[in-house]
Each structure stands twice: as structure tokens, then as C-alpha cells.
Amino acid sequence: MILAIDVGNTNTVLGIYKEEEMIAHWRISTDKDKTVDEYGILLRNLFSHENIDAENIRDIVISSTVPPIVTVLEEVGHLYFDLYPLVIGPGVKTGMNIKMDNPREVGADRIVNAVGAIQKYDPPLIVVDFGTATSIDAVSKNGNFIGGAIAPGIGISTEALFNYAAKLPRIELKKPSKAIGKNSIMAMQSGIIYGFVGQTEALITKFKEEIKGESTVVATGGLVNLIAPETEMIDAVEAFLTLEGLQYIAEINGVKG
């Protein structure tokens, strides 16, 4: 079995694959202050809850946007699983050409998402990830990663309103009953939800113009279910796209679950 770990700025998503099939998954808060032992015990407890024997984990593959946690998780792999994790980064085979000015600066999560998408859909592709940041990336008809756009995420934008506008409250992120809000909370929910729908649709439109082909739009990320139902421009929602990309990359690098 393979343990795939996607470390994001807000949440960390974990999945266990057995012969290319996901058999368990979890979403936990990303915590830069957790020690090696705390992460190790947490993983062991999660496995125990699902009746998974940790001794059956044959390899670990990690994608991270939080560099300090990579070192911790590598040590977790050594001490708790007697394994040396495969960390996505320069030098790791992904099966995808990265046509960027500086390929090394592209976040591992963006590449892994694109790899996951191209395993399920024919290119050209537009891959949208609604996470701490909202990233929209393009895969050409030849299967190359050709770039994208990065914007502040929904959660960041909501917190910015609360922190920098003294009279605005912290709100629950959910779709309002109407676009025209009758109170501050509804007005904020409308501005955030429908504002991000508009942003997403505008960027997808621009991407399609530049790709010059019929593109499939695939969306993922922890906040995808807030936006995807409000637009017809997203063709497919893949909740575990990053983990699926990790599983594939592990496989082509010789890792067998």
C-alpha cells in the first residue's frame, strides 16, 4: 500500500492506495508546530481507526506547499514506517513537461493536479484548485503544463474583510439565499461566493481563448463545493485529484503499493 500525503497551507489530505485503488482517506489541519512524534502517533491512530496495519505501507509520496513540514514528514517516514518518502520536486519524474520560464518555481501541488487530471481526461485541460490560494492551470493539447494564474483563496479573502474592515463580522462561508443581501452577512456571502464564481469564469474564458481549443475544465480543492455548483463552466469535480496525481507519480517512479 502507498500512503499519499498532500500538504496544503490550511489542510493536509492523506490517502492510502492499494493496487491503484484508494481504500481510505482523511483531511486534517496543517500544523507547522507538530513534532515528528505527534504526526507519527496521529497517523498510527488514523490507521487504527480504519483497521489498517501500518506495517503494510510500502511507500510514502508527499506533495507540499509548506517546506518545513516536509522535513518532519520525512522523519516520520523513517521512524514510524522505516521508509524514505518520495517528495515531489525537481528531479522527480512526473510524466509531464513543464513549459515555464523557471520550472523549479512551480508549486508541486499545481503539477500534481495537472498530472492527476491528464490521467482521467483528454487535453487540453484547465485545472482549478480552490484551496488557500485559488490556482488555475493549463495543460496543452500535447499534454504540457504551460502555466496558469494564482489568486487569493476564498478563506484568505474572507479573513481579510474581517480583519481590515472594522464593522464587518467573521462569517460562515455558504451560499446566500439571494445575491442582493439584506444584511451585512448576506452581502458578504454574496460578494465572496458570486465574486469568486465571476473570477473563476473570467479566468476560464481567458484561458480558453489562449489555448485555442475545446478545453475540459476540472476542479478540485477543499472549497470546490462552494463554487462548482454555481457555474456551468466547470465540467468535472475531482475531490481527490491531487492524491490521484501523487499515486500515479509514485507508480512511474517505481513505487508499488
N, C-alpha and C positions, 0 to 999 in steps of 0.2 A: 504493500500500500504506500501511496505517496501523500505526504502532508503538504498542501499548498497554502501559503500564507501571503495575503495581500495587505500590507501595512499602509494605511492612509493617514492623513493628518488628524482625522477625527475618529474613525473606526478602523479596526483590523478585522478582516474577514478570513476565516480559515475553512478549508475543505479537505476531506480525505477521499482520495480516489483509489478504487480497486479495479484494476484492469479497465481503465478509462471511464469507469462509472463512479460518480460521486455518491458516497454512501453516508456521509454526514457533513454538516456544515454549521458554523457558528459566526456570530458577529459580536465583537467585544470592543470596548473603548480602547483607543490607543493611549498608552500611558508611558511617557518617556522616563518616568521616575521608577517604574517597576524594576526590580532586580532580576537577575538570572533565575534565582530560586523561585521568586514569585511567579514568573512566567512559566517556569517548568512545572510547578505544582498546579497552576491554573490549567495548563494543557493536560496534565495527567488526570485532573478532576473532570474535565470535559470529556475525555476519552472514556473514563469510568462510567459517566452518566449514560453514554451510548453503548456501553458494553463492548468497547473497542480495546483490544490488547495493544498497548503501546509498543510491545516487542515486535509487532507485525509491521510497523512503519519502517519501510526500507530506504526511503529517501525523503528529503525536505527541500522544497523550492520556495524561494522568497522574492517578492517584489516589494519595494519600499520607497515611499517618498519622505521618510523620516530616517536619515542616516544613522543617528545614534542607536536606534532600536535594532538595526541590522547586526551590530556587534553583539548586542545582548542575545538576540535570537540565534546567532551562530554559536554562541557559548551554550545556550540551551540545547541546541542540537548535539553538541559534543558531550555535555554532562548527562543529559537525560535520555538521549536516544543513541549515543555512540555513533553519530552521523556527522558528516560535513555538508551542510546545506549548500545547494546551488543558489547563488544570489544573482538575480538578473542585473546585468550591467555590461560595460564594454568587454568584449571578448567572448561573451556567451552567445552561442548560436541561437538565433530566433527564427530563421527561415524567411526573414523579411528584410529587403533592402531599405535603408533609411536615407532618403534623398533630402537631407537637411544641410544647412551651412556648417553646422557642427553637430554631428550625430550624437556625440557623447553628452550633450547638454539636454537631450530629450528625456523626460521622465520615464522611468521604467514602466509605470502604470499605463502610460499612453501607448507604448509599444506593445505591451502585453495585451491590452484591449484590442488593438488592431489585429494582432496575431489570432486572438480568440475569435474575432468577427469573421476573419477570412477563412477560418475552418468551417464556418456554417453558411456563409453567404458569398455569392459571386461578386467580385469587384466590378466597377468602382464602388467604394463604400464611404459613408460618413458615419463616424463613431462618436457618440455623445456620451460623456460621463458626468452625471450630476453628483458631484462629491463636495468636498470642502471648497475646491475650485470647480468651475464648470469648464471642461475641456471638450473641444470639438475637433476631431482629426479626420484627415482624408487619406484614403488608400486608392491609388490609381488603378486603372483597368489592368495594368501589368502586375498589380499586387505590391507596389512600392508604397512605403509610408512617405507622403510628400509634404506633410506639415499640418498646421491647424491653428486654432485660436484658444486662448485661455482667458477666462473672465472670473471675477469674484463669484463664489458659490452662493447658493440661496441662504445658507446659515450665516455666512460672513456678512451678507448684505442686511439680514435681519438684525444681527447684533450691532452693526454699525448704526442703524436707525435708532436702536435703543440707547446706545452709548453716547451718541453725538447729538441727539435731539432730546432735550431735557423733558419735554412734555409727552413724549411717545413711550408707551409701555412695552415691555417684553411680551411677545405674542406667541400663540401656538401656530405652527405652520400648517395651515389647512386651507382648502378651497373655500372662499366665502360664498354665501348664497347668491350674491349679486356683485357685478363689477362696480356699481356705484355704491360705495359704502356709506351706511347711515351713521356710523360711529368711527372712532379712530382705529379700533381694532380691525373692523371690516375693511376700512380704507387701506390699512397697511397690508392686510392679507391680499386684497385685490391688487395693489401695486406690486407686491412681491411675486405672487403666483402668475398673474397675467403679464406682468412685466417680463418675467423670465420666459414665459411662453413666446412673447413677442421677440425677445432677444434671440431665443433659440431658432425661431422660424426665419428671422432675418439672416442669421449666420448660415443656416442650411441653404437658403436661397442663394446667397453669395457663393457658397462652396459649389453648389450645383452649376452655377454659371461658369466658374473657373475650371471645374472638372470636365465640363463639356460632354456629359454623358448621363444616361439614366442611372442614378446612384441609389443604392439601398441605404436607408438611414437606420442604424442600430443604436439603441440607447441602453445605458446601464447606470449603476451608481446608487448609493443609499437613498437619494432623494428622487429617483426616477419616477416613482409612482405619483409624485405631486404634479409633475409636468406632462408626462407622456399622455395621460388621458385627455388633456386639454388641446391637443394638436393632432391633426391628421398627417403631419409631415414626418412623423416617426413611424417607420414601417414595422419595427420589431423591438421588443424589450427583452433583454437578456440579463437577469438578475446576477448571474454568476459568470459573466463574460470574462472577468479578469482571472478568476480561478481556472476557467477552462483554457485560457491562453497559457497560464502557468503550467498546467498539466501537459499541454502539447509541447511547450518548450522543454520541459523536463524529459519528455519522451525522445525528442530529436537530439538531446544531449546525452542520450544513453542511459537515462534513469528509467528504471522499470518498477512499477508498483506491484 
